[in-house]
């Protein structure tokens, strides 16, 4: 049987000016030379937060990521549940969208 997966257990990093964000998933497929569709247990992890989701388009060249799947952002004193997110500016900015819920501890 031929697998339809280009990458198993893909690992990338977003090198922001303020922090490094490690990106992992169970599966990845190339959409173009620089864009990769990451699926299954997608995780963005830095020293400040973790974002978990099921599906993301990651742009290796521009160091951006976009998801329109349910996402969970966890930080030290806050949690955000959203219908998607956009990581841009080399990982320095994250925008959450859709119905979002913020839980402060």
Biopython code that builds the backbone (N, CA, C, O; Angstrom):
import numpy as np
from Bio.PDB.StructureBuilder import StructureBuilder

atoms = [
    (1, "UNK", "N", (0.836, -1.186, 0.000)),
    (1, "UNK", "CA", (0.000, 0.000, 0.000)),
    (1, "UNK", "C", (0.883, 1.254, 0.000)),
    (1, "UNK", "O", (1.832, 1.338, 0.779)),
    (2, "UNK", "N", (0.590, 2.194, -0.838)),
    (2, "UNK", "CA", (1.359, 3.430, -0.929)),
    (2, "UNK", "C", (0.714, 4.478, -0.019)),
    (2, "UNK", "O", (-0.489, 4.730, -0.088)),
    (3, "UNK", "N", (1.536, 5.073, 0.825)),
    (3, "UNK", "CA", (1.049, 6.086, 1.760)),
    (3, "UNK", "C", (0.774, 7.390, 1.019)),
    (3, "UNK", "O", (1.493, 7.750, 0.087)),
    (4, "UNK", "N", (-0.270, 8.089, 1.443)),
    (4, "UNK", "CA", (-0.586, 9.388, 0.855)),
    (4, "UNK", "C", (0.026, 10.523, 1.673)),
    (4, "UNK", "O", (-0.313, 11.689, 1.473)),
    (5, "UNK", "N", (0.917, 10.186, 2.581)),
    (5, "UNK", "CA", (1.557, 11.167, 3.449)),
    (5, "UNK", "C", (2.962, 11.453, 2.929)),
    (5, "UNK", "O", (3.740, 10.530, 2.687)),
    (6, "UNK", "N", (3.288, 12.751, 2.756)),
    (6, "UNK", "CA", (4.632, 13.133, 2.325)),
    (6, "UNK", "C", (5.637, 13.054, 3.469)),
    (6, "UNK", "O", (6.779, 12.641, 3.272)),
    (7, "UNK", "N", (5.204, 13.454, 4.672)),
    (7, "UNK", "CA", (6.106, 13.500, 5.822)),
    (7, "UNK", "C", (5.414, 12.850, 7.017)),
    (7, "UNK", "O", (4.263, 13.167, 7.320)),
    (8, "UNK", "N", (6.109, 11.947, 7.690)),
    (8, "UNK", "CA", (5.616, 11.369, 8.932)),
    (8, "UNK", "C", (6.357, 12.051, 10.079)),
    (8, "UNK", "O", (7.577, 12.206, 10.037)),
    (9, "UNK", "N", (5.611, 12.454, 11.096)),
    (9, "UNK", "CA", (6.167, 13.160, 12.261)),
    (9, "UNK", "C", (6.983, 14.398, 11.848)),
    (9, "UNK", "O", (8.142, 14.518, 12.243)),
    (10, "UNK", "N", (6.397, 15.325, 11.056)),
    (10, "UNK", "CA", (7.147, 16.528, 10.658)),
    (10, "UNK", "C", (7.477, 17.418, 11.854)),
    (10, "UNK", "O", (6.701, 17.524, 12.803)),
    (11, "UNK", "N", (8.648, 18.056, 11.784)),
    (11, "UNK", "CA", (9.090, 18.986, 12.831)),
    (11, "UNK", "C", (9.673, 20.215, 12.159)),
    (11, "UNK", "O", (10.535, 20.114, 11.286)),
    (12, "UNK", "N", (9.184, 21.396, 12.583)),
    (12, "UNK", "CA", (9.669, 22.660, 12.058)),
    (12, "UNK", "C", (9.852, 23.625, 13.224)),
    (12, "UNK", "O", (9.511, 23.308, 14.363)),
    (13, "UNK", "N", (10.387, 24.790, 12.932)),
    (13, "UNK", "CA", (10.507, 25.833, 13.951)),
    (13, "UNK", "C", (10.234, 27.183, 13.310)),
    (13, "UNK", "O", (10.580, 27.424, 12.153)),
    (14, "UNK", "N", (9.603, 28.062, 14.089)),
    (14, "UNK", "CA", (9.414, 29.456, 13.697)),
    (14, "UNK", "C", (10.372, 30.261, 14.564)),
    (14, "UNK", "O", (10.266, 30.259, 15.790)),
    (15, "UNK", "N", (11.299, 30.941, 13.923)),
    (15, "UNK", "CA", (12.316, 31.688, 14.656)),
    (15, "UNK", "C", (11.922, 33.157, 14.774)),
    (15, "UNK", "O", (12.339, 33.990, 13.970)),
    (16, "UNK", "N", (11.125, 33.456, 15.773)),
    (16, "UNK", "CA", (10.683, 34.830, 16.004)),
    (16, "UNK", "C", (11.765, 35.645, 16.688)),
    (16, "UNK", "O", (12.747, 35.095, 17.189)),
    (17, "UNK", "N", (11.581, 36.957, 16.708)),
    (17, "UNK", "CA", (12.561, 37.818, 17.353)),
    (17, "UNK", "C", (12.508, 37.685, 18.872)),
    (17, "UNK", "O", (13.497, 37.951, 19.554)),
    (18, "UNK", "N", (11.345, 37.270, 19.408)),
    (18, "UNK", "CA", (11.177, 37.181, 20.856)),
    (18, "UNK", "C", (11.243, 35.754, 21.385)),
    (18, "UNK", "O", (11.535, 35.539, 22.562)),
    (19, "UNK", "N", (10.974, 34.785, 20.526)),
    (19, "UNK", "CA", (10.965, 33.395, 20.976)),
    (19, "UNK", "C", (11.024, 32.446, 19.788)),
    (19, "UNK", "O", (10.755, 32.826, 18.649)),
    (20, "UNK", "N", (11.380, 31.211, 20.081)),
    (20, "UNK", "CA", (11.387, 30.158, 19.068)),
    (20, "UNK", "C", (10.164, 29.284, 19.324)),
    (20, "UNK", "O", (9.915, 28.869, 20.456)),
    (21, "UNK", "N", (9.401, 29.006, 18.262)),
    (21, "UNK", "CA", (8.209, 28.171, 18.379)),
    (21, "UNK", "C", (8.467, 26.867, 17.633)),
    (21, "UNK", "O", (8.745, 26.874, 16.434)),
    (22, "UNK", "N", (8.373, 25.756, 18.345)),
    (22, "UNK", "CA", (8.565, 24.445, 17.726)),
    (22, "UNK", "C", (7.226, 23.922, 17.249)),
    (22, "UNK", "O", (6.235, 23.975, 17.976)),
    (23, "UNK", "N", (7.199, 23.414, 16.020)),
    (23, "UNK", "CA", (5.972, 22.952, 15.382)),
    (23, "UNK", "C", (6.102, 21.455, 15.105)),
    (23, "UNK", "O", (7.051, 21.021, 14.451)),
    (24, "UNK", "N", (5.144, 20.665, 15.605)),
    (24, "UNK", "CA", (5.159, 19.220, 15.371)),
    (24, "UNK", "C", (3.760, 18.753, 14.965)),
    (24, "UNK", "O", (2.762, 19.414, 15.254)),
    (25, "UNK", "N", (3.708, 17.608, 14.294)),
    (25, "UNK", "CA", (2.439, 16.995, 13.898)),
    (25, "UNK", "C", (2.686, 15.514, 13.654)),
    (25, "UNK", "O", (3.830, 15.059, 13.640)),
    (26, "UNK", "N", (1.624, 14.779, 13.464)),
    (26, "UNK", "CA", (1.751, 13.349, 13.127)),
    (26, "UNK", "C", (1.982, 13.158, 11.627)),
    (26, "UNK", "O", (2.714, 12.260, 11.210)),
    (27, "UNK", "N", (1.330, 14.038, 10.803)),
    (27, "UNK", "CA", (1.422, 13.880, 9.353)),
    (27, "UNK", "C", (1.585, 15.234, 8.670)),
    (27, "UNK", "O", (1.146, 16.260, 9.189)),
    (28, "UNK", "N", (2.218, 15.224, 7.507)),
    (28, "UNK", "CA", (2.360, 16.438, 6.721)),
    (28, "UNK", "C", (2.353, 16.134, 5.241)),
    (28, "UNK", "O", (2.868, 15.104, 4.806)),
    (29, "UNK", "N", (1.764, 17.036, 4.464)),
    (29, "UNK", "CA", (1.744, 16.913, 3.009)),
    (29, "UNK", "C", (2.126, 18.248, 2.388)),
    (29, "UNK", "O", (1.617, 19.294, 2.791)),
    (30, "UNK", "N", (3.020, 18.212, 1.408)),
    (30, "UNK", "CA", (3.424, 19.434, 0.728)),
    (30, "UNK", "C", (2.283, 19.944, -0.138)),
    (30, "UNK", "O", (1.733, 19.200, -0.949)),
    (31, "UNK", "N", (1.925, 21.225, 0.035)),
    (31, "UNK", "CA", (0.919, 21.877, -0.794)),
    (31, "UNK", "C", (1.643, 22.591, -1.930)),
    (31, "UNK", "O", (1.136, 22.664, -3.049)),
    (32, "UNK", "N", (2.838, 23.120, -1.632)),
    (32, "UNK", "CA", (3.723, 23.744, -2.614)),
    (32, "UNK", "C", (5.145, 23.576, -2.083)),
    (32, "UNK", "O", (5.354, 22.857, -1.106)),
    (33, "UNK", "N", (6.120, 24.224, -2.708)),
    (33, "UNK", "CA", (7.507, 24.081, -2.260)),
    (33, "UNK", "C", (7.695, 24.490, -0.803)),
    (33, "UNK", "O", (8.452, 23.850, -0.073)),
    (34, "UNK", "N", (7.014, 25.549, -0.376)),
    (34, "UNK", "CA", (7.210, 26.063, 0.976)),
    (34, "UNK", "C", (6.044, 25.846, 1.919)),
    (34, "UNK", "O", (6.195, 25.993, 3.132)),
    (35, "UNK", "N", (4.874, 25.494, 1.380)),
    (35, "UNK", "CA", (3.699, 25.312, 2.237)),
    (35, "UNK", "C", (3.443, 23.836, 2.497)),
    (35, "UNK", "O", (3.472, 23.002, 1.592)),
    (36, "UNK", "N", (3.187, 23.543, 3.788)),
    (36, "UNK", "CA", (2.951, 22.167, 4.209)),
    (36, "UNK", "C", (1.635, 22.117, 4.983)),
    (36, "UNK", "O", (1.409, 22.918, 5.890)),
    (37, "UNK", "N", (0.776, 21.174, 4.620)),
    (37, "UNK", "CA", (-0.448, 20.928, 5.372)),
    (37, "UNK", "C", (-0.091, 19.959, 6.491)),
    (37, "UNK", "O", (0.282, 18.815, 6.232)),
    (38, "UNK", "N", (-0.206, 20.416, 7.734)),
    (38, "UNK", "CA", (0.077, 19.583, 8.902)),
    (38, "UNK", "C", (-1.248, 19.097, 9.475)),
    (38, "UNK", "O", (-2.192, 19.872, 9.629)),
    (39, "UNK", "N", (-1.306, 17.797, 9.791)),
    (39, "UNK", "CA", (-2.537, 17.223, 10.322)),
    (39, "UNK", "C", (-2.246, 16.261, 11.461)),
    (39, "UNK", "O", (-1.147, 15.718, 11.572)),
    (40, "UNK", "N", (-3.244, 16.062, 12.298)),
    (40, "UNK", "CA", (-3.237, 15.131, 13.418)),
    (40, "UNK", "C", (-2.256, 15.557, 14.513)),
    (40, "UNK", "O", (-1.040, 15.543, 14.323)),
    (41, "UNK", "N", (-2.809, 15.929, 15.640)),
    (41, "UNK", "CA", (-2.025, 16.338, 16.821)),
    (41, "UNK", "C", (-0.995, 17.417, 16.500)),
    (41, "UNK", "O", (0.180, 17.287, 16.845)),
    (42, "UNK", "N", (-1.441, 18.474, 15.842)),
    (42, "UNK", "CA", (-0.545, 19.579, 15.501)),
    (42, "UNK", "C", (-0.308, 20.405, 16.761)),
    (42, "UNK", "O", (-1.254, 20.772, 17.458)),
    (43, "UNK", "N", (0.961, 20.694, 17.049)),
    (43, "UNK", "CA", (1.301, 21.431, 18.258)),
    (43, "UNK", "C", (2.334, 22.512, 17.949)),
    (43, "UNK", "O", (3.334, 22.264, 17.276)),
    (44, "UNK", "N", (2.068, 23.722, 18.458)),
    (44, "UNK", "CA", (3.007, 24.840, 18.410)),
    (44, "UNK", "C", (3.425, 25.072, 19.854)),
    (44, "UNK", "O", (2.583, 25.336, 20.712)),
    (45, "UNK", "N", (4.728, 24.975, 20.126)),
    (45, "UNK", "CA", (5.173, 25.069, 21.512)),
    (45, "UNK", "C", (6.371, 25.997, 21.642)),
    (45, "UNK", "O", (7.369, 25.862, 20.934)),
    (46, "UNK", "N", (6.241, 26.955, 22.578)),
    (46, "UNK", "CA", (7.347, 27.853, 22.897)),
    (46, "UNK", "C", (7.535, 27.822, 24.409)),
    (46, "UNK", "O", (6.855, 27.075, 25.111)),
    (47, "UNK", "N", (8.454, 28.631, 24.901)),
    (47, "UNK", "CA", (8.651, 28.687, 26.348)),
    (47, "UNK", "C", (7.495, 29.409, 27.037)),
    (47, "UNK", "O", (7.377, 29.353, 28.261)),
    (48, "UNK", "N", (6.637, 30.091, 26.262)),
    (48, "UNK", "CA", (5.548, 30.882, 26.830)),
    (48, "UNK", "C", (4.162, 30.279, 26.633)),
    (48, "UNK", "O", (3.251, 30.593, 27.399)),
    (49, "UNK", "N", (3.974, 29.418, 25.624)),
    (49, "UNK", "CA", (2.627, 28.907, 25.340)),
    (49, "UNK", "C", (2.677, 27.615, 24.532)),
    (49, "UNK", "O", (3.722, 27.210, 24.023)),
    (50, "UNK", "N", (1.497, 26.979, 24.433)),
    (50, "UNK", "CA", (1.281, 25.807, 23.573)),
    (50, "UNK", "C", (-0.047, 26.034, 22.843)),
    (50, "UNK", "O", (-1.034, 26.444, 23.454)),
    (51, "UNK", "N", (-0.065, 25.766, 21.545)),
    (51, "UNK", "CA", (-1.317, 25.762, 20.782)),
    (51, "UNK", "C", (-1.474, 24.362, 20.205)),
    (51, "UNK", "O", (-0.553, 23.822, 19.593)),
    (52, "UNK", "N", (-2.666, 23.776, 20.410)),
    (52, "UNK", "CA", (-2.962, 22.451, 19.861)),
    (52, "UNK", "C", (-4.148, 22.576, 18.918)),
    (52, "UNK", "O", (-5.120, 23.274, 19.208)),
    (53, "UNK", "N", (-4.053, 21.885, 17.781)),
    (53, "UNK", "CA", (-5.134, 21.867, 16.796)),
    (53, "UNK", "C", (-5.010, 20.607, 15.954)),
    (53, "UNK", "O", (-4.132, 19.777, 16.194)),
    (54, "UNK", "N", (-5.890, 20.463, 14.965)),
    (54, "UNK", "CA", (-5.873, 19.246, 14.146)),
    (54, "UNK", "C", (-5.367, 19.463, 12.727)),
    (54, "UNK", "O", (-4.972, 18.511, 12.055)),
    (55, "UNK", "N", (-5.377, 20.733, 12.261)),
    (55, "UNK", "CA", (-5.028, 20.981, 10.862)),
    (55, "UNK", "C", (-4.490, 22.399, 10.692)),
    (55, "UNK", "O", (-5.115, 23.359, 11.145)),
    (56, "UNK", "N", (-3.323, 22.537, 10.035)),
    (56, "UNK", "CA", (-2.663, 23.835, 9.865)),
    (56, "UNK", "C", (-1.965, 23.879, 8.509)),
    (56, "UNK", "O", (-1.425, 22.872, 8.051)),
    (57, "UNK", "N", (-1.975, 25.044, 7.871)),
    (57, "UNK", "CA", (-1.107, 25.280, 6.715)),
    (57, "UNK", "C", (0.098, 26.052, 7.245)),
    (57, "UNK", "O", (-0.047, 27.172, 7.736)),
    (58, "UNK", "N", (1.276, 25.460, 7.146)),
    (58, "UNK", "CA", (2.507, 26.083, 7.633)),
    (58, "UNK", "C", (3.346, 26.521, 6.443)),
    (58, "UNK", "O", (3.632, 25.722, 5.551)),
    (59, "UNK", "N", (3.738, 27.784, 6.430)),
    (59, "UNK", "CA", (4.570, 28.338, 5.366)),
    (59, "UNK", "C", (6.003, 28.434, 5.886)),
    (59, "UNK", "O", (6.318, 29.292, 6.711)),
    (60, "UNK", "N", (6.857, 27.554, 5.399)),
    (60, "UNK", "CA", (8.243, 27.478, 5.887)),
    (60, "UNK", "C", (9.043, 28.728, 5.532)),
    (60, "UNK", "O", (9.857, 29.188, 6.333)),
    (61, "UNK", "N", (8.825, 29.276, 4.355)),
    (61, "UNK", "CA", (9.600, 30.437, 3.909)),
    (61, "UNK", "C", (9.227, 31.704, 4.678)),
    (61, "UNK", "O", (10.103, 32.443, 5.129)),
    (62, "UNK", "N", (7.921, 31.951, 4.826)),
    (62, "UNK", "CA", (7.464, 33.171, 5.494)),
    (62, "UNK", "C", (7.310, 33.021, 6.999)),
    (62, "UNK", "O", (6.997, 33.986, 7.696)),
    (63, "UNK", "N", (7.533, 31.791, 7.508)),
    (63, "UNK", "CA", (7.431, 31.520, 8.945)),
    (63, "UNK", "C", (6.054, 31.911, 9.482)),
    (63, "UNK", "O", (5.946, 32.591, 10.502)),
    (64, "UNK", "N", (4.994, 31.470, 8.777)),
    (64, "UNK", "CA", (3.626, 31.743, 9.195)),
    (64, "UNK", "C", (2.843, 30.438, 9.280)),
    (64, "UNK", "O", (3.254, 29.414, 8.736)),
    (65, "UNK", "N", (1.704, 30.493, 9.976)),
    (65, "UNK", "CA", (0.835, 29.328, 10.083)),
    (65, "UNK", "C", (-0.607, 29.811, 10.150)),
    (65, "UNK", "O", (-0.902, 30.839, 10.759)),
    (66, "UNK", "N", (-1.504, 29.054, 9.514)),
    (66, "UNK", "CA", (-2.919, 29.414, 9.475)),
    (66, "UNK", "C", (-3.752, 28.159, 9.697)),
    (66, "UNK", "O", (-3.496, 27.113, 9.102)),
    (67, "UNK", "N", (-4.755, 28.280, 10.565)),
    (67, "UNK", "CA", (-5.657, 27.159, 10.807)),
    (67, "UNK", "C", (-7.083, 27.665, 10.927)),
    (67, "UNK", "O", (-7.330, 28.709, 11.530)),
    (68, "UNK", "N", (-8.026, 26.917, 10.347)),
    (68, "UNK", "CA", (-9.436, 27.222, 10.563)),
    (68, "UNK", "C", (-10.107, 26.050, 11.276)),
    (68, "UNK", "O", (-11.310, 25.826, 11.149)),
    (69, "UNK", "N", (-9.285, 25.304, 12.035)),
    (69, "UNK", "CA", (-9.788, 24.193, 12.839)),
    (69, "UNK", "C", (-9.827, 24.625, 14.310)),
    (69, "UNK", "O", (-9.093, 25.526, 14.718)),
    (70, "UNK", "N", (-10.672, 23.987, 15.085)),
    (70, "UNK", "CA", (-10.737, 24.308, 16.509)),
    (70, "UNK", "C", (-9.347, 24.218, 17.113)),
    (70, "UNK", "O", (-8.594, 23.279, 16.854)),
    (71, "UNK", "N", (-9.022, 25.231, 17.935)),
    (71, "UNK", "CA", (-7.679, 25.345, 18.484)),
    (71, "UNK", "C", (-7.748, 25.667, 19.965)),
    (71, "UNK", "O", (-8.688, 26.302, 20.444)),
    (72, "UNK", "N", (-6.715, 25.206, 20.685)),
    (72, "UNK", "CA", (-6.620, 25.494, 22.112)),
    (72, "UNK", "C", (-5.252, 26.095, 22.395)),
    (72, "UNK", "O", (-4.222, 25.457, 22.176)),
    (73, "UNK", "N", (-5.254, 27.341, 22.888)),
    (73, "UNK", "CA", (-4.041, 28.053, 23.272)),
    (73, "UNK", "C", (-3.941, 27.964, 24.790)),
    (73, "UNK", "O", (-4.894, 28.293, 25.496)),
    (74, "UNK", "N", (-2.794, 27.522, 25.293)),
    (74, "UNK", "CA", (-2.591, 27.441, 26.744)),
    (74, "UNK", "C", (-1.317, 28.183, 27.110)),
    (74, "UNK", "O", (-0.255, 27.949, 26.533)),
    (75, "UNK", "N", (-1.441, 29.088, 28.085)),
    (75, "UNK", "CA", (-0.292, 29.805, 28.626)),
    (75, "UNK", "C", (-0.361, 29.699, 30.147)),
    (75, "UNK", "O", (-1.253, 29.050, 30.693)),
    (76, "UNK", "N", (0.582, 30.338, 30.818)),
    (76, "UNK", "CA", (0.677, 30.210, 32.269)),
    (76, "UNK", "C", (-0.629, 30.566, 32.988)),
    (76, "UNK", "O", (-1.071, 29.810, 33.853)),
    (77, "UNK", "N", (-1.258, 31.699, 32.649)),
    (77, "UNK", "CA", (-2.451, 32.130, 33.375)),
    (77, "UNK", "C", (-3.654, 32.353, 32.475)),
    (77, "UNK", "O", (-4.606, 33.026, 32.869)),
    (78, "UNK", "N", (-3.621, 31.792, 31.263)),
    (78, "UNK", "CA", (-4.749, 31.998, 30.348)),
    (78, "UNK", "C", (-4.899, 30.821, 29.389)),
    (78, "UNK", "O", (-3.947, 30.107, 29.077)),
    (79, "UNK", "N", (-6.131, 30.657, 28.941)),
    (79, "UNK", "CA", (-6.435, 29.632, 27.948)),
    (79, "UNK", "C", (-7.400, 30.271, 26.947)),
    (79, "UNK", "O", (-8.321, 30.990, 27.334)),
    (80, "UNK", "N", (-7.179, 30.003, 25.656)),
    (80, "UNK", "CA", (-8.072, 30.522, 24.623)),
    (80, "UNK", "C", (-8.542, 29.351, 23.771)),
    (80, "UNK", "O", (-7.733, 28.592, 23.238)),
    (81, "UNK", "N", (-9.845, 29.216, 23.650)),
    (81, "UNK", "CA", (-10.443, 28.228, 22.761)),
    (81, "UNK", "C", (-10.992, 29.015, 21.577)),
    (81, "UNK", "O", (-11.795, 29.929, 21.764)),
    (82, "UNK", "N", (-10.567, 28.672, 20.358)),
    (82, "UNK", "CA", (-10.962, 29.433, 19.177)),
    (82, "UNK", "C", (-11.281, 28.502, 18.016)),
    (82, "UNK", "O", (-11.001, 27.304, 18.059)),
    (83, "UNK", "N", (-11.876, 29.086, 16.969)),
    (83, "UNK", "CA", (-12.201, 28.313, 15.769)),
    (83, "UNK", "C", (-11.080, 28.366, 14.748)),
    (83, "UNK", "O", (-11.220, 27.837, 13.646)),
    (84, "UNK", "N", (-9.971, 28.996, 15.100)),
    (84, "UNK", "CA", (-8.823, 29.060, 14.213)),
    (84, "UNK", "C", (-7.866, 30.130, 14.662)),
    (84, "UNK", "O", (-8.149, 30.884, 15.593)),
    (85, "UNK", "N", (-6.720, 30.197, 13.991)),
    (85, "UNK", "CA", (-5.717, 31.194, 14.334)),
    (85, "UNK", "C", (-4.812, 31.470, 13.151)),
    (85, "UNK", "O", (-4.775, 30.718, 12.177)),
    (86, "UNK", "N", (-4.082, 32.568, 13.262)),
    (86, "UNK", "CA", (-3.118, 32.984, 12.250)),
    (86, "UNK", "C", (-1.858, 33.414, 12.996)),
    (86, "UNK", "O", (-1.902, 34.350, 13.794)),
    (87, "UNK", "N", (-0.753, 32.750, 12.749)),
    (87, "UNK", "CA", (0.535, 33.140, 13.330)),
    (87, "UNK", "C", (1.306, 33.843, 12.219)),
    (87, "UNK", "O", (1.505, 33.284, 11.141)),
    (88, "UNK", "N", (1.738, 35.072, 12.490)),
    (88, "UNK", "CA", (2.445, 35.849, 11.474)),
    (88, "UNK", "C", (3.524, 36.699, 12.136)),
    (88, "UNK", "O", (3.728, 36.613, 13.347)),
    (89, "UNK", "N", (4.208, 37.515, 11.350)),
    (89, "UNK", "CA", (5.313, 38.337, 11.849)),
    (89, "UNK", "C", (6.390, 37.459, 12.496)),
    (89, "UNK", "O", (6.864, 37.755, 13.593)),
    (90, "UNK", "N", (6.772, 36.376, 11.805)),
    (90, "UNK", "CA", (7.770, 35.424, 12.311)),
    (90, "UNK", "C", (7.422, 34.887, 13.693)),
    (90, "UNK", "O", (8.306, 34.687, 14.527)),
    (91, "UNK", "N", (6.131, 34.654, 13.937)),
    (91, "UNK", "CA", (5.712, 34.081, 15.204)),
    (91, "UNK", "C", (5.533, 35.099, 16.319)),
    (91, "UNK", "O", (5.163, 34.727, 17.433)),
    (92, "UNK", "N", (5.783, 36.363, 16.048)),
    (92, "UNK", "CA", (5.643, 37.382, 17.089)),
    (92, "UNK", "C", (4.183, 37.770, 17.331)),
    (92, "UNK", "O", (3.861, 38.329, 18.380)),
    (93, "UNK", "N", (3.292, 37.479, 16.368)),
    (93, "UNK", "CA", (1.883, 37.845, 16.519)),
    (93, "UNK", "C", (0.992, 36.643, 16.218)),
    (93, "UNK", "O", (1.245, 35.873, 15.291)),
    (94, "UNK", "N", (-0.060, 36.505, 17.032)),
    (94, "UNK", "CA", (-1.044, 35.439, 16.839)),
    (94, "UNK", "C", (-2.423, 36.078, 16.903)),
    (94, "UNK", "O", (-2.745, 36.796, 17.849)),
    (95, "UNK", "N", (-3.228, 35.810, 15.891)),
    (95, "UNK", "CA", (-4.602, 36.314, 15.863)),
    (95, "UNK", "C", (-5.526, 35.101, 15.927)),
    (95, "UNK", "O", (-5.376, 34.156, 15.153)),
    (96, "UNK", "N", (-6.490, 35.134, 16.861)),
    (96, "UNK", "CA", (-7.485, 34.069, 16.978)),
    (96, "UNK", "C", (-8.779, 34.577, 16.362)),
    (96, "UNK", "O", (-9.073, 35.769, 16.444)),
    (97, "UNK", "N", (-9.558, 33.689, 15.743)),
    (97, "UNK", "CA", (-10.796, 34.126, 15.134)),
    (97, "UNK", "C", (-11.903, 33.096, 15.289)),
    (97, "UNK", "O", (-11.684, 31.986, 15.776)),
    (98, "UNK", "N", (-13.110, 33.496, 14.856)),
    (98, "UNK", "CA", (-14.284, 32.674, 15.054)),
    (98, "UNK", "C", (-14.800, 32.873, 16.479)),
    (98, "UNK", "O", (-14.359, 33.779, 17.186)),
    (99, "UNK", "N", (-15.714, 32.040, 16.883)),
    (99, "UNK", "CA", (-16.182, 32.099, 18.261)),
    (99, "UNK", "C", (-15.020, 31.709, 19.156)),
    (99, "UNK", "O", (-14.504, 30.595, 19.065)),
    (100, "UNK", "N", (-14.610, 32.624, 20.019)),
    (100, "UNK", "CA", (-13.469, 32.391, 20.886)),
    (100, "UNK", "C", (-13.874, 32.559, 22.336)),
    (100, "UNK", "O", (-14.744, 33.366, 22.663)),
    (101, "UNK", "N", (-13.240, 31.797, 23.193)),
    (101, "UNK", "CA", (-13.501, 31.849, 24.624)),
    (101, "UNK", "C", (-12.178, 32.003, 25.333)),
    (101, "UNK", "O", (-11.252, 31.226, 25.101)),
    (102, "UNK", "N", (-12.076, 33.012, 26.207)),
    (102, "UNK", "CA", (-10.849, 33.244, 26.957)),
    (102, "UNK", "C", (-11.118, 32.879, 28.418)),
    (102, "UNK", "O", (-12.106, 33.319, 29.006)),
    (103, "UNK", "N", (-10.242, 32.082, 28.986)),
    (103, "UNK", "CA", (-10.352, 31.679, 30.386)),
    (103, "UNK", "C", (-9.097, 32.177, 31.106)),
    (103, "UNK", "O", (-7.984, 31.745, 30.804)),
    (104, "UNK", "N", (-9.291, 33.089, 32.058)),
    (104, "UNK", "CA", (-8.173, 33.625, 32.826)),
    (104, "UNK", "C", (-8.124, 32.944, 34.193)),
    (104, "UNK", "O", (-9.153, 32.726, 34.833)),
    (105, "UNK", "N", (-6.918, 32.615, 34.620)),
    (105, "UNK", "CA", (-6.777, 31.942, 35.939)),
    (105, "UNK", "C", (-6.384, 32.933, 37.002)),
    (105, "UNK", "O", (-6.220, 32.560, 38.164)),
]
sb = StructureBuilder()
sb.init_structure("model")
sb.init_model(0)
sb.init_chain("A")
sb.init_seg("    ")
for serial, (resi, resn, name, xyz) in enumerate(atoms, 1):
    if name == "N":
        sb.init_residue(resn, " ", resi, " ")
    sb.init_atom(name, np.array(xyz, "f"), 0.0, 1.0, " ", f" {name:<3s}", serial, name[0])
structure = sb.get_structure()
